[in-house]
């Protein structure tokens, strides 16, 4: 999931980030890309956890669960 989040963070910075004209602006661009990467990673991991929780649910009717 981290590799997808890293790609999403880089793409976000390329699309919405300001142009890099100095070393200070490069530092802020890197910081924004890291923050976007961490946010994307949290969203992807939360989605994965919710999917695994949904797949772990028992789909049988209550009468059949007791055996």
For each residue, the residues with C-beta under 8 A, 3 or more apart:
1: 4 5 41 44 45 48
2: 5 6 41
3: 6 7
4: 1 7 8 40 44
5: 1 2 8 9 37 38 40 41 44
6: 2 3 9 10 37
7: 3 4 10 11
8: 4 5 11 12 36 37 40
9: 5 6 12 13 33 34 35 36 37 38 39 40
10: 6 7 13 14 33 37
11: 7 8 14 15
12: 8 9 15 16 17 32 33 36 40
13: 9 10 16 17 29 32 33 36
14: 10 11 17
15: 11 12
16: 12 13
17: 12 13 14 29 32 33
18: 25 28 29
19: 25
20: 25 26 29
21: 25
22: 25 26
23: 26 27
24: 27 28
25: 18 19 20 21 22 28 29
26: 20 22 23 29 30
27: 23 24 30 31
28: 18 24 25 31 32
29: 13 17 18 20 25 26 32 33
30: 26 27 33 34
31: 27 28 34 35
32: 12 13 17 28 29 35 36
33: 9 10 12 13 17 29 30 36 37
34: 9 30 31 37 38
35: 9 31 32 38 39
36: 8 9 12 13 32 33 39 40
37: 5 6 8 9 10 33 34 40 41
38: 5 9 34 35 41 42
39: 9 35 36 42 43
40: 4 5 8 9 12 36 37 43 44
41: 1 2 5 37 38 44 45
42: 38 39 45 46
43: 39 40 46 47
44: 1 4 5 40 41 47 48
45: 1 41 42 48 49
46: 42 43 49 50
47: 43 44 50 51
48: 1 44 45 51 52
49: 45 46 52 53
50: 46 47 53 54
51: 47 48 54 55
52: 48 49 55 56
53: 49 50 56 57
54: 50 51 57
55: 51 52
56: 52 53
57: 53 54
58: 65
59:
60: 64 65
61: 64 65
62: 65 66
63: 66
64: 60 61 67
65: 58 60 61 62
66: 62 63
67: 64
